[in-house]
Amino acid sequence: MQTSNSILNDMAKVASGAVSAVTGLKGDAENMLRRQVECVLADLELVTRDEFDAVKALAANARAEQEKLEVRVKKLEAQLKAKKAPAKKA
């Protein structure tokens, strides 16, 4: 009976070792895949989310400034047109 327990204990140790090995292989495979994906993405020259958000904010600010300047130009054009208009004779 003790031999049977010893065999079962040995089998449990082997199974535990196999599970540990498979878990280690899984981690290695995930790391390798992650590195491969990072290399592919680096080759595609994609930007990070932070870079994208920063440029998006810059574009929004530039758009707002452009809209303000557009209103200002229209006002100045109207003033210029009013000055160039011939004075009506009474």
Secondary structure, 3 states (H helix, E strand, C coil): CHHHHHHHHHHHHHHHHHHHHHHHHHHHHHHHHHHHHHHHHHHCCCCCHHHHHHHHHHHHHHHHHHHHHHHHHHHHHHHHHHHHCCCCCC
